């Protein structure tokens, strides 16, 4: 236990996190600021919502890099999410499809290398998740 205590409280490798969270008048999270155990700034997240209170932009920033996540809604249960992180050369596109009750029924993701992952979600009559099927299209034979 003394080794744990020494590692936890005296190194930067292990840390607990403090954060500040700010809300708008409707109770939506507008900003999260994260700090290390020594109260050094670690990371900030800022959120922007549309007139229907749906998340449309999330900005992830640290002292080293900035990443953005932008959500596009078509009003028919389709949501496209684009994630970009230029400093680390990361790009991904996620497509989500929802049923009339707002349950996720399909998720596809594509990364900067063209890797595709797909999940199909099935629910019972009570709306409880029955199963999730993972389709790895990268392993399909041509």
C-alpha positions in Angstrom: 0.0 0.0 0.0 2.8 2.4 0.6 4.1 1.9 -2.9 0.6 2.7 -4.3 0.3 5.8 -2.1 3.8 7.0 -3.2 2.9 6.4 -6.9 -0.6 7.9 -6.8 0.3 11.1 -4.9 3.8 11.9 -6.1 4.0 11.1 -9.8 2.4 12.6 -12.9 1.9 9.2 -14.3 -1.0 8.5 -12.0 -3.3 11.3 -11.2 -6.8 12.1 -10.2 -8.7 14.6 -12.2 -10.4 17.8 -11.1 -12.8 19.5 -13.4 -15.1 22.5 -13.8 -18.4 22.0 -15.6 -20.5 24.9 -16.9 -24.2 24.6 -18.0 -26.5 26.9 -20.0 -29.9 27.9 -18.7 -31.5 24.7 -20.0 -29.1 22.5 -18.1 -27.0 21.5 -21.1 -23.2 21.2 -20.6 -21.5 24.0 -22.3 -17.9 23.5 -21.2 -15.7 21.1 -19.2 -12.3 22.0 -18.0 -10.0 19.2 -16.7 -7.0 19.6 -14.4 -4.4 17.3 -13.1 -4.0 16.6 -9.4 -1.6 19.5 -9.2 -4.3 21.8 -10.8 -2.4 22.1 -14.0 -4.7 22.6 -17.1 -5.1 19.3 -18.9 -7.9 19.5 -21.4 -11.1 21.5 -22.3 -14.3 20.5 -24.0 -16.7 23.0 -25.4 -20.2 22.0 -26.7 -22.6 23.8 -29.0 -26.2 22.8 -29.6 -28.8 23.6 -32.3 -32.3 25.0 -31.7 -33.6 21.4 -31.0 -30.9 21.0 -28.2 -29.0 18.5 -30.2 -25.2 18.5 -30.0 -23.8 19.9 -33.2 -20.2 20.7 -32.3 -17.7 19.5 -29.7 -14.3 21.1 -29.5 -11.6 19.2 -27.6 -8.5 21.2 -26.8 -5.4 20.9 -24.8 -2.2 22.9 -24.7 -0.9 20.7 -27.5 -3.7 20.1 -29.9 -7.3 20.8 -31.0 -9.9 18.3 -32.2 -13.4 18.9 -33.5 -16.4 16.7 -33.7 -19.3 18.0 -35.9 -22.8 16.4 -35.9 -25.1 16.7 -39.0 -28.8 15.7 -38.6 -31.2 15.1 -41.6 -34.4 14.9 -39.5 -35.2 11.3 -40.6 -33.1 9.4 -38.1 -29.8 9.8 -39.8 -26.8 11.4 -38.1 -23.3 11.9 -39.5 -20.5 12.7 -37.2 -17.1 14.0 -38.5 -14.1 14.0 -36.2 -10.9 15.8 -37.1 -7.7 16.1 -35.2 -5.1 17.8 -37.4 -2.1 17.7 -35.1 -2.4 13.9 -34.9 -3.6 13.5 -38.4 -6.8 11.7 -37.3 -10.0 11.8 -39.3 -13.1 9.7 -38.9 -16.7 9.6 -40.1 -19.4 7.9 -38.1 -22.9 7.3 -39.4 -25.8 6.5 -37.0 -29.3 5.5 -37.9 -32.1 5.7 -35.4 -35.7 4.2 -35.5 -38.9 6.2 -34.8 -38.5 5.6 -31.0 -35.0 7.1 -31.1 -33.1 3.8 -30.6 -29.8 3.3 -32.4 -30.3 0.6 -35.0 -27.1 1.0 -37.1 -23.6 2.5 -36.6 -20.9 2.6 -39.3 -17.5 4.2 -38.8 -14.8 5.0 -41.3 -11.3 6.1 -40.4 -8.6 8.0 -42.3 -7.2 4.6 -43.6 -10.6 3.5 -45.0 -11.2 1.0 -42.2 -14.9 0.3 -41.8 -16.7 -1.0 -38.7 -20.4 -1.6 -38.7 -22.8 -2.5 -35.9 -26.5 -3.5 -36.2 -28.6 -3.3 -33.1 -31.8 -5.4 -32.5 -34.4 -4.7 -29.8 -37.3 -6.7 -28.4 -41.0 -5.5 -28.2 -40.2 -3.7 -24.9 -37.4 -1.7 -26.4 -34.6 -3.6 -24.6 -31.5 -4.4 -26.6 -31.5 -8.1 -27.7 -28.2 -8.2 -29.5 -25.6 -6.3 -31.4 -24.1 -7.7 -34.6 -20.6 -6.6 -35.6 -19.8 -6.6 -39.3 -16.1 -6.4 -40.0 -16.1 -5.5 -43.7 -12.3 -5.4 -43.7 -12.1 -9.1 -43.4 -14.4 -9.9 -46.4 -12.9 -11.6 -49.3 -13.0 -10.0 -52.7 
